[in-house]
Amino acid sequence: MKDDIPRLRSGIESPCINICVIHPAERICTGCLRTIDEIAQWSRMTDDERRAVMADLPDRAPRLKKRRGGRAARMGQR
């Protein structure tokens, strides 16, 4: 069973929250904010590499903020 497999190789856990959707424009996961390459390499990364990824994640969140209003808002229309 998949749950029997340990997910933690080191002291730095994966930031995965099981919302695995890649944003089409930003190319990062909307759940954990990692790139596809970071997700794929996570189990092979050193602790220092994982720390570097974890440190970058908070700066990525604003990239996924959805604009509100679309074209009508930009054009000043109601």
Secondary structure, DSSP 8 states (H G I E B T S, - for coil): -GGGS---SSSS-----S---B-TTT-BBTTT--BHHHHHHGGG--HHHHHHHHHHHHHHGGGG---SSHHHHHHT--
